[in-house]
Amino acid sequence: MKRLAIISAIAFCFGLIAPAAPAQSSDHNHVEFGVFWDWTRFQAQKLNLFGVGGRVGFNVHPALALEADMAYDFEASFSQSIISGGVTNTFRSNLRLIHGLVGPKLQTTRGPVRLFVVAKGGLINFGIGGPVTAGTFANQIGTIRDGDTDGVFYPGGGIEINAGVFGIRAEAGDEIYFNNNGANHNLKIQAGPQIRF
């Protein structure tokens, strides 16, 4: 059922993009690719997580784009105490996150400096383990379906500064993930270069 929903959502997004593409002007405003540095303030453990990510966006109208991005936050260690039978045990956990978000971006349409707001939904996956290697990264990707994965809503906004096809983008928002404890708010900041064509 999940696969059918994902395939339907992707087909719907491409269906929206295809008819709008020929009608756009030639001002480097059709597709955007970008990489970014990602910082997430994980409130549950009062922990700062840093990572990298990538983004692609397709304009369906000069003021509206559909975007998808994914980020991987490298491990950060924290100590946690668990009391069991009157005995306190303290251990260290190495937490890693994968964030995957999709949604619309509403943007200003004139000039080299553009303001925007986003409202994206997606998933966040929590991984715990040793040092990051290609194997541990692949293992965390494999646990998205059956591991510790929660739904996310991400409202945010930011600024783009462009010079022709090259630009820099910075944004900030509230990455809200939902689990058994309800809504969990986390500050998220991203910044990095992008290419538009």
Backbone torsions as a table, in degrees:
resi	resn	phi	psi	omega
1	MET	NA	-40.5	179.0
2	LYS	-62.7	-41.7	-179.4
3	ARG	-62.6	-42.0	179.1
4	LEU	-62.6	-40.8	179.1
5	ALA	-65.7	-41.8	179.5
6	ILE	-65.7	-45.7	179.8
7	ILE	-63.2	-39.5	178.5
8	SER	-64.4	-41.8	179.4
9	ALA	-64.4	-42.4	178.8
10	ILE	-64.4	-44.4	178.7
11	ALA	-61.7	-40.6	178.7
12	PHE	-62.2	-44.3	179.1
13	CYS	-61.6	-44.6	178.4
14	PHE	-66.9	-33.1	176.5
15	GLY	-64.5	-35.3	176.8
16	LEU	-71.6	-36.8	-174.7
17	ILE	-74.3	-44.0	-172.1
18	ALA	-56.8	-50.0	-178.1
19	PRO	-68.0	-26.1	-175.4
20	ALA	-84.2	-22.9	-172.8
21	ALA	-59.6	-47.0	-177.2
22	PRO	-66.9	-22.8	-174.6
23	ALA	-83.4	-4.7	-176.5
24	GLN	-80.4	155.9	178.3
25	SER	-78.3	174.2	-176.9
26	SER	-98.7	41.9	-177.7
27	ASP	-101.6	37.6	179.6
28	HIS	56.3	47.5	-174.8
29	ASN	-134.1	34.2	-179.7
30	HIS	-99.8	-53.8	-175.1
31	VAL	-133.6	142.9	175.7
32	GLU	-125.9	134.5	172.1
33	PHE	-121.0	139.0	178.5
34	GLY	-153.1	157.7	170.8
35	VAL	-119.8	155.3	-177.2
36	PHE	-152.1	158.6	170.9
37	TRP	-91.1	137.8	-174.4
38	ASP	-122.9	130.8	174.3
39	TRP	-126.4	126.4	178.3
40	THR	-124.8	128.4	174.7
41	ARG	-93.2	100.3	-177.3
42	PHE	-79.6	102.5	-171.4
43	GLN	-67.7	-32.4	-176.4
44	ALA	-57.5	-35.5	-179.3
45	GLN	-116.1	7.2	-176.4
46	LYS	52.0	54.0	-170.7
47	LEU	-126.2	136.0	175.1
48	ASN	-95.1	126.0	178.9
49	LEU	-116.9	133.2	-178.8
50	PHE	-118.3	144.2	179.1
51	GLY	-162.7	-166.7	179.4
52	VAL	-132.2	160.0	-179.8
53	GLY	-159.9	179.0	178.3
54	GLY	-139.1	157.3	-175.8
55	ARG	-143.5	146.2	170.8
56	VAL	-135.0	140.1	179.4
57	GLY	-137.7	143.3	179.0
58	PHE	-123.1	123.5	179.3
59	ASN	-79.0	126.8	175.3
60	VAL	-100.4	-10.5	178.1
61	HIS	-162.0	153.2	-179.8
62	PRO	-54.7	-28.4	-179.1
63	ALA	-101.6	1.2	-175.8
64	LEU	-137.9	129.3	177.2
65	ALA	-128.0	151.9	170.2
66	LEU	-104.6	127.3	-175.7
67	GLU	-122.7	152.5	171.4
68	ALA	-136.8	134.0	176.6
69	ASP	-141.5	156.2	177.9
70	MET	-140.9	137.8	179.3
71	ALA	-132.7	149.8	175.9
72	TYR	-122.2	117.2	177.2
73	ASP	-96.7	124.0	-177.5
74	PHE	-65.5	162.7	-174.6
75	GLU	-63.0	145.6	172.1
76	ALA	-134.3	135.2	-176.1
77	SER	-95.6	144.4	173.6
78	PHE	-146.6	155.1	178.8
79	SER	-98.4	143.5	-179.5
80	GLN	-139.3	138.8	178.9
81	SER	-109.2	135.9	177.3
82	ILE	-124.5	129.5	179.0
83	ILE	-100.7	122.6	-179.7
84	SER	-137.5	118.5	179.1
85	GLY	63.1	32.6	179.4
86	GLY	82.2	-0.7	-179.7
87	VAL	-108.4	131.2	178.6
88	THR	-96.6	123.9	176.6
89	ASN	-113.4	130.6	178.1
90	THR	-112.2	133.6	177.7
91	PHE	-142.2	161.0	178.8
92	ARG	-101.7	138.2	176.1
93	SER	-118.2	142.1	175.5
94	ASN	-107.9	105.9	-174.9
95	LEU	-98.1	135.0	174.2
96	ARG	-129.5	150.8	179.7
97	LEU	-128.3	144.9	166.3
98	ILE	-121.0	127.2	178.5
99	HIS	-114.0	133.8	174.0
100	GLY	-131.5	119.9	-174.8
101	LEU	-131.4	146.0	177.5
102	VAL	-140.8	139.4	176.4
103	GLY	170.0	-178.8	-177.7
104	PRO	-83.4	152.3	173.0
105	LYS	-124.9	120.5	176.3
106	LEU	-98.6	126.0	-169.9
107	GLN	-136.2	155.5	171.1
108	THR	-72.3	159.1	-169.8
109	THR	-117.0	-1.8	-175.5
110	ARG	-120.7	146.1	172.1
111	GLY	82.3	170.6	-178.6
112	PRO	-77.0	-16.6	178.1
113	VAL	-108.7	122.5	-177.3
114	ARG	-127.5	138.1	174.0
115	LEU	-100.4	151.6	-179.8
116	PHE	-151.6	160.4	170.5
117	VAL	-129.6	149.5	179.5
118	VAL	-130.5	154.0	172.4
119	ALA	-142.0	99.3	-173.1
120	LYS	-116.6	154.8	174.0
121	GLY	-125.5	160.0	179.5
122	GLY	171.3	-146.2	-174.9
123	LEU	-132.7	152.2	169.6
124	ILE	-129.5	135.4	-179.0
125	ASN	-119.3	131.6	179.7
126	PHE	-101.5	127.9	177.0
127	GLY	-124.1	142.9	178.7
128	ILE	-129.1	133.0	179.4
129	GLY	174.0	-162.3	-176.7
130	GLY	-83.0	-156.1	-176.6
131	PRO	-61.7	152.7	-178.4
132	VAL	-76.3	124.2	172.6
133	THR	-133.9	173.7	176.5
134	ALA	-58.8	-35.3	-179.8
135	GLY	-69.0	-42.8	179.9
136	THR	-70.2	-33.9	176.4
137	PHE	-65.2	-46.6	178.9
138	ALA	-63.0	-37.3	178.7
139	ASN	-64.5	-40.2	178.6
140	GLN	-67.6	-38.3	175.1
141	ILE	-59.3	-40.6	-179.5
142	GLY	-66.8	-24.4	-178.6
143	THR	-90.0	2.6	-179.7
144	ILE	-60.5	-39.8	-177.1
145	ARG	-73.0	-39.6	-175.3
146	ASP	-123.6	9.8	179.5
147	GLY	-96.6	-153.2	-179.1
148	ASP	-86.5	83.5	-177.4
149	THR	-120.2	133.7	-179.0
150	ASP	-127.5	155.1	175.7
151	GLY	-73.5	150.5	-175.4
152	VAL	-133.1	142.6	166.1
153	PHE	-122.9	131.4	-174.7
154	TYR	-129.7	98.6	168.5
155	PRO	-90.7	138.6	-179.3
156	GLY	-163.7	-175.7	179.0
157	GLY	-163.9	170.8	-179.2
158	GLY	-178.7	-159.9	-175.7
159	ILE	-139.0	144.1	173.2
160	GLU	-121.1	135.4	174.4
161	ILE	-120.3	117.6	-172.8
162	ASN	-120.5	145.3	172.1
163	ALA	-131.3	94.3	-175.5
164	GLY	69.7	-126.5	-178.2
165	VAL	-84.3	-15.3	-177.2
166	PHE	-99.7	147.6	179.3
167	GLY	-160.1	174.2	175.1
168	ILE	-127.8	138.4	-178.1
169	ARG	-128.0	139.2	174.9
170	ALA	-134.6	137.4	178.5
171	GLU	-147.6	159.6	177.2
172	ALA	-144.1	150.0	179.4
173	GLY	-167.2	-176.2	-179.2
174	ASP	-109.8	106.6	177.7
175	GLU	-85.9	105.5	-175.8
176	ILE	-101.9	115.5	175.0
177	TYR	-109.0	151.0	-173.6
178	PHE	-116.0	125.4	175.7
179	ASN	-137.5	-161.1	-178.2
180	ASN	-61.9	-23.0	179.4
181	ASN	-88.9	4.0	-178.7
182	GLY	95.5	-147.9	-177.6
183	ALA	-84.0	133.8	178.7
184	ASN	-120.8	117.2	-175.8
185	HIS	-92.7	135.0	-179.2
186	ASN	-140.0	126.8	176.0
187	LEU	-69.9	133.9	-179.2
188	LYS	-132.0	130.5	177.9
189	ILE	-128.0	134.7	178.8
190	GLN	-131.7	144.5	175.7
191	ALA	-154.6	142.5	178.0
192	GLY	171.0	175.6	-178.7
193	PRO	-79.3	157.9	176.3
194	GLN	-146.1	160.2	176.4
195	ILE	-123.1	133.6	178.7
196	ARG	-119.9	139.8	173.2
197	PHE	-152.6	NA	NA
